[in-house]
Amino acid sequence: MDITDAGLIDLSTCSEVALEVTPRAPHRGGWDGRDPAPVLAASLASGTLVVSNPGLVEAVFPAGSLLDVPPGLYDVRIFVTIGPETEEVFCEPVEFA
């Protein structure tokens, strides 16, 4: 995960790292101000996310979990918690066919 071109993000000080996959809002009209619910999620706390420093985040989803996700464009977001603050550090589109 290198979002700055200055180097990989060191995740060793994070108390939590979470990944969410949500449907991408339509180009016109959006979601009427509501955030869509994640179709997939993983986190350190649940044991479904593995972090290898620096900057490698691997989500482990049960076999067949993608079968319930319809084809389309989704946003993959990674949130990190350090101390009392949680911030989104990554958001990129991915297409499921």
C-alpha positions as a Markdown table, in Angstrom:
| # | Residue | x | y | z |
|---|---|---|---|---|
| 1 | Met | 0.0 | 0.0 | 0.0 |
| 2 | Asp | 1.9 | 3.0 | -1.3 |
| 3 | Ile | -0.5 | 6.0 | -1.6 |
| 4 | Thr | 2.1 | 8.8 | -1.5 |
| 5 | Asp | 4.9 | 7.5 | -3.7 |
| 6 | Ala | 7.2 | 8.3 | -0.8 |
| 7 | Gly | 7.2 | 4.8 | 0.6 |
| 8 | Leu | 5.0 | 2.1 | 2.2 |
| 9 | Ile | 2.8 | 2.9 | 5.1 |
| 10 | Asp | 4.1 | 1.4 | 8.4 |
| 11 | Leu | 1.1 | -0.2 | 10.1 |
| 12 | Ser | 3.0 | -1.5 | 13.1 |
| 13 | Thr | 1.6 | 1.2 | 15.4 |
| 14 | Cys | -2.0 | 0.6 | 14.5 |
| 15 | Ser | -4.3 | -0.9 | 17.2 |
| 16 | Glu | -6.8 | -1.8 | 14.5 |
| 17 | Val | -6.8 | -2.1 | 10.7 |
| 18 | Ala | -10.1 | -2.7 | 8.9 |
| 19 | Leu | -11.0 | -3.3 | 5.2 |
| 20 | Glu | -14.4 | -2.7 | 3.7 |
| 21 | Val | -15.7 | -3.4 | 0.2 |
| 22 | Thr | -18.8 | -1.3 | -0.7 |
| 23 | Pro | -20.7 | -0.8 | -3.9 |
| 24 | Arg | -19.5 | 2.3 | -5.8 |
| 25 | Ala | -22.1 | 5.1 | -6.0 |
| 26 | Pro | -23.6 | 5.6 | -9.4 |
| 27 | His | -22.1 | 8.3 | -11.5 |
| 28 | Arg | -25.3 | 10.4 | -11.3 |
| 29 | Gly | -27.6 | 10.5 | -8.4 |
| 30 | Gly | -25.3 | 9.0 | -5.7 |
| 31 | Trp | -26.7 | 7.2 | -2.7 |
| 32 | Asp | -29.0 | 10.0 | -1.5 |
| 33 | Gly | -26.6 | 10.9 | 1.2 |
| 34 | Arg | -26.5 | 7.4 | 2.7 |
| 35 | Asp | -23.4 | 5.3 | 2.8 |
| 36 | Pro | -23.9 | 1.8 | 1.3 |
| 37 | Ala | -23.4 | -1.2 | 3.6 |
| 38 | Pro | -20.2 | -3.2 | 3.1 |
| 39 | Val | -20.6 | -6.4 | 1.0 |
| 40 | Leu | -17.3 | -7.7 | 2.5 |
| 41 | Ala | -15.4 | -6.7 | 5.6 |
| 42 | Ala | -12.2 | -7.8 | 7.4 |
| 43 | Ser | -10.3 | -6.6 | 10.4 |
| 44 | Leu | -7.4 | -7.4 | 12.7 |
| 45 | Ala | -9.9 | -7.7 | 15.6 |
| 46 | Ser | -11.9 | -10.4 | 13.9 |
| 47 | Gly | -8.8 | -12.2 | 12.7 |
| 48 | Thr | -9.8 | -11.9 | 9.1 |
| 49 | Leu | -7.1 | -9.4 | 8.2 |
| 50 | Val | -3.3 | -10.0 | 8.1 |
| 51 | Val | -0.9 | -7.1 | 8.1 |
| 52 | Ser | 2.7 | -7.7 | 7.1 |
| 53 | Asn | 4.8 | -4.6 | 7.5 |
| 54 | Pro | 5.5 | -2.4 | 5.9 |
| 55 | Gly | 2.3 | -1.8 | 4.0 |
| 56 | Leu | 1.0 | -5.3 | 3.0 |
| 57 | Val | -2.7 | -5.9 | 4.0 |
| 58 | Glu | -4.2 | -9.3 | 3.2 |
| 59 | Ala | -7.9 | -10.1 | 3.8 |
| 60 | Val | -9.0 | -13.7 | 4.3 |
| 61 | Phe | -12.6 | -14.3 | 3.3 |
| 62 | Pro | -14.4 | -17.7 | 3.6 |
| 63 | Ala | -14.6 | -19.8 | 0.4 |
| 64 | Gly | -17.6 | -18.9 | -1.6 |
| 65 | Ser | -18.1 | -15.5 | 0.0 |
| 66 | Leu | -17.8 | -13.7 | -3.3 |
| 67 | Leu | -20.6 | -15.8 | -4.8 |
| 68 | Asp | -23.1 | -13.5 | -3.1 |
| 69 | Val | -21.5 | -10.3 | -4.4 |
| 70 | Pro | -23.1 | -9.2 | -7.7 |
| 71 | Pro | -20.9 | -8.1 | -10.6 |
| 72 | Gly | -20.1 | -4.4 | -10.6 |
| 73 | Leu | -17.7 | -1.7 | -9.4 |
| 74 | Tyr | -16.9 | -1.5 | -5.7 |
| 75 | Asp | -14.7 | 0.7 | -3.5 |
| 76 | Val | -12.1 | -1.0 | -1.3 |
| 77 | Arg | -11.3 | 1.1 | 1.7 |
| 78 | Ile | -8.7 | 0.5 | 4.5 |
| 79 | Phe | -9.1 | 2.2 | 7.9 |
| 80 | Val | -6.5 | 2.4 | 10.5 |
| 81 | Thr | -6.8 | 3.2 | 14.2 |
| 82 | Ile | -3.9 | 4.7 | 16.1 |
| 83 | Gly | -4.7 | 5.8 | 19.6 |
| 84 | Pro | -8.2 | 7.3 | 19.7 |
| 85 | Glu | -8.3 | 8.3 | 16.0 |
| 86 | Thr | -9.5 | 6.2 | 13.0 |
| 87 | Glu | -8.7 | 7.4 | 9.5 |
| 88 | Glu | -9.3 | 6.1 | 6.0 |
| 89 | Val | -5.9 | 5.6 | 4.4 |
| 90 | Phe | -6.8 | 3.9 | 1.2 |
| 91 | Cys | -9.7 | 3.9 | -1.2 |
| 92 | Glu | -9.5 | 2.3 | -4.7 |
| 93 | Pro | -12.0 | 0.9 | -7.1 |
| 94 | Val | -12.2 | -2.8 | -8.0 |
| 95 | Glu | -14.4 | -4.5 | -10.5 |
| 96 | Phe | -16.0 | -7.9 | -9.8 |
| 97 | Ala | -17.0 | -9.6 | -13.0 |
